[in-house]
C-alpha cells in the first residue's frame, strides 16, 4: 500500500511524492524443487519512505 500524506498547502506533485510511504506485509511458502523441506517466511510491517516512480513501475527500497 502506498500512503500519500500530503498537506493542503503543497502545490506540486514533486513535493507530494516526498511525503509518501509504502507498507508491505507478505507470507511466503517455499518448497525445494523435489517437493521436500516446505517452510514459510513472513514479512510484517515493512515500511519505507524511499519510493521511486518510473513509468508504470513503483520501486520501494
Secondary structure, 3 states (H helix, E strand, C coil): CEEECCCCCCCCHHHHHCCEEEEEEEEEEECCCCCCCCEEEEEEEEEECCEEEECCEEEEC
